[in-house]
């Protein structure tokens, strides 16, 4: 599988798509542009972000925000409030437990169920 080719199937921003699985983890790709994701956390799961293309602003509660660039990887630990945004289109890969809810317990107009994240 070519990771970058999978982004052609992602039609909407902030709408992750599952491309594979490893044990109890989903491998997902997503396109980010704008500031639509709400502050949220995942009570019981860590979440891995890998930047494939572009720049991503990572905001973590109680620490200074930082910009991730192509090739950067960051793990948001369980229970940590966070949100992401990007001025220009950013392509990311996520690795999340199968139990991870898209925007945690926070529901918004961009929240996607697991069924909506499946190709």
N, C-alpha and C positions, 0 to 999 in steps of 0.2 A: 504494500500500500504506500502511496505517496501522500504524505501529510498535507502538503499544500493543495493537492488536487481535491481534497475533501471539502475545501472552503467553497468550491463552486456550487455545492449543494446547500449552502447556508444562505437563505434568502433575506432574512431579517436580522437587524442588529439586536444584541442581547437575547438571542434565541439559540442556545447551545444545541448541538446535534451529537448524538452518540455515534462514534465511528468504530468502536471495538470495546472489549472488556478484558480485564486481567484479574483473575480470581474474583474478589468481591468489589472490584473497582470498575467504573466506566471511564473510558477515554473519550473526551468530547472536544469538539472544535466550536468556536464562536467568533463572530465578528462584533467588535465594539466600536461605537461612534456615538458621541453625545454623553449625556449625564442622566440616563433614565433609571439606572439601578438604585434601589433604595438602600439605606443603611440596613444591614442584616448580619446575622451570624448563623453558624451551623453548630448546634448545641453539642453534638456528639461526633462530628467528623472534621478532619483536616481537609483542606482544599488546595491542590497544587495548580499554580498558574505558570505557563511557559509562553513567552512571547515569540511568535513565529514571524510576525512582520509588524512594523509600526511602533508606536509608543503608547503605553498604558499608564494612567495616573492611578496609583494605588493609595487609597486612604484607609488608615487603620486608626480606630479610636484611641486617643491618648498618646499617639506618637506622630511626628511630622509626616506628612504625605511625601511620597517619592514617585519618580517616574521610572518605569521599567522599559527597557528597549529590547530590540531583537536579540534573542539568545538568552535573555534573563529568565530566571526561574525563582519563584517565591512560594512558600507554603504558608497559608493562613491557618493558624492553629484553631482547633475547635473552640467555640465559645467567644471568639474574638469578633467584635463588630467591625465591618468593613464595607467598602463599596469601591467600584472602579468606574473610570470614565476615560474617554479619549477624544481629542479635538478632531483628529483625522482618523480614518478607518484603521483599526488595529485587529490583527488576527491572533487569536490565542488558542492554546490547547489547555484543557483542564483534565486533571485526574481527580476523581471524586468517588467516595464510597457509593454503592448503589442506593443507600438509604438517604443520601444528601438531597434535601429539597432545594430547588433552584434559588429561591430567595429566603431560605430558612422559614421561620414562622411568619415572616412579613409577606403579605400578599399585595401585589400591585398589578397594574395593567400589563406588565411585561412578564409576570411569573408564568413559567411553563411547567407542566406536569412531565413526568418521565415519558408518557405516551407522546406528548408533543415534541419531545427531544429525540425521538426515534425517527430515522429516515423512513 
